[in-house]
Amino acid sequence: MGLSQKLELRQGQSLVMTPQLQQAIKLLQLSNLELEVFVEQELERNPLLERDDASESAVDTPLGDQATENTPADAAAAGEDFSQADELDAERDDVFAEDAPPPVPGAPLADWSSVRGNGASAGDNNFFERGITRTLSLQDHLLQQLAIAGLDPAERLIGAALIDGIDEAGYLRAETREIAERLSTHENDVERVLAVIQGCDPTGVGARNLSECLALQLRERKRLDPAMAALLSNLDLLARRDLAGLCTRCGVDAEDIADMLAEIRALTPKPGLAFGSEPVQAVAPDVFVREAPEGGWLVELNTDTLPRLLVNSRYYTTVAKRSRDNDSKAYLSECLNSANWLVKSLDQRARTILKVASEIVRQQDAFLAYGVRHLRPINLRAIAEAISMHESTVSRVTSNKYMATPRGVFELKYFFTAAIQSTGGAEAHSAESVRHRIRELIQRENGEVLSDNRIVAILMADGINIARRTVAKYREAMRIPSSAQRRRLSQPNLGAWKSQAPPA
């Protein structure tokens, strides 16, 4: 049987991810800050895009208001009245020479009270504030002290390398051996310079671990006795609240341990954070939820986080008429299509966020009215089916988006939690509400410390079917000590330490 060639025609359908579709999907998962950066880049790249600002945009200006825009300079000048021009001219004697005349003896000095440096005018009331806006970083602060430490040039070079390896918390993250090898010197020289840096302000800077940081601060206060040094060497026991183990290792009684813990609480575990820390960026909610006067909830978008863009069609028409070559016309067409698609994508993004947020509010109305204990267990599929969208779309929309409610600002992902079955066949409970219930039970402990098994019994009585290992997992995720550790903390000499986080 021989082989033969033939021509067949087949028809099929396939989804092609065009660049425009990829851009629309990307816009869905961007936060409002990332979207602002993306829009700024598009405004710089695309000449046909403009902000929808009535004070700056020329798109909405009628043609009659731009009569002088395309008017020749001579024609515009013809409308001016020059009849008073001679009165505005200066006399010949009033023209000063290039060199200023010497000051006259006895003449009053000029008034310099309104003159400021750096080009600042007398009305610049923010001149002083602008001069002090730069925050001194920890590295700059240490380098200033290193310059007056009386070190030779080689030691100052080692000190600069050590300071470069100190992180924002004040800890030395570089190895002294590696610095010595990089600078072709002895490790003892690096250790000697490190001791100088550790004597700089703030106290505790340059430490390689928490124990050394606390020891430096205690040494400055002349409180680093053998018992305190033994406590710093056993911070793992302190983290576990092992009071008996600390008493044995330090050779002191429980009362002395309580006094030593009080001294440690007064120290700073991260001394470098006082210098040059980045300002905290406040979360700008994408959606506002408020109670309606007639009942229910009103959901609205935060218009401050939505970029407003317009396509300048007039500029496109003007430039397109003057374009001669095909490359220029193709470039303008691409810019026009990209601008139109971006405006539509931003509008679609806003509508999708509002649609998803409205459905979340509808299904979590009990949480908004009564609190975390009434949070329902929902997943992406439930929201996607309710609004006829794909789960991946809902996942992108809820990523890095925030909702401002009467109970606080929450990420949209917060409302999607796992379900924990109930004992009586009733509606399942949200995992977040169960964690909140466990936290409440432990916070309300009064004398009796609840074990994990006891918490399971209480939850089972409330209709929550949960295993002991799940309670332990939730408790550890919330950084709540075990019942044995909480029982040790309930002792009178550690009562003040109970509310403090362990330094380790």
BELTA-V191063 format. One record per helix or strand of 3 or more residues. SS is the DSSP state (alpha for helix, beta for strand). FROM is the first residue (numbers start at 1). TO is the last residue. If there is no record, write none. Layout:
ss->SS from->FROM to->TO
ss->SS from->FROM to->TO
This chain:
ss->alpha from->19 to->29
ss->alpha from->32 to->45
ss->beta from->49 to->51
ss->alpha from->63 to->66
ss->alpha from->73 to->78
ss->alpha from->85 to->88
ss->alpha from->92 to->94
ss->alpha from->117 to->119
ss->alpha from->127 to->131
ss->alpha from->138 to->147
ss->alpha from->153 to->164
ss->alpha from->176 to->183
ss->alpha from->187 to->198
ss->alpha from->210 to->220
ss->alpha from->226 to->232
ss->alpha from->235 to->239
ss->alpha from->243 to->250
ss->alpha from->254 to->265
ss->alpha from->271 to->274
ss->beta from->287 to->291
ss->beta from->297 to->301
ss->alpha from->303 to->305
ss->beta from->309 to->311
ss->alpha from->313 to->322
ss->alpha from->326 to->363
ss->alpha from->365 to->370
ss->alpha from->372 to->374
ss->alpha from->380 to->387
ss->alpha from->391 to->397
ss->beta from->402 to->405
ss->beta from->408 to->411
ss->alpha from->412 to->415
ss->alpha from->431 to->443
ss->alpha from->452 to->461
ss->alpha from->468 to->477
ss->alpha from->483 to->489
ss->alpha from->492 to->494
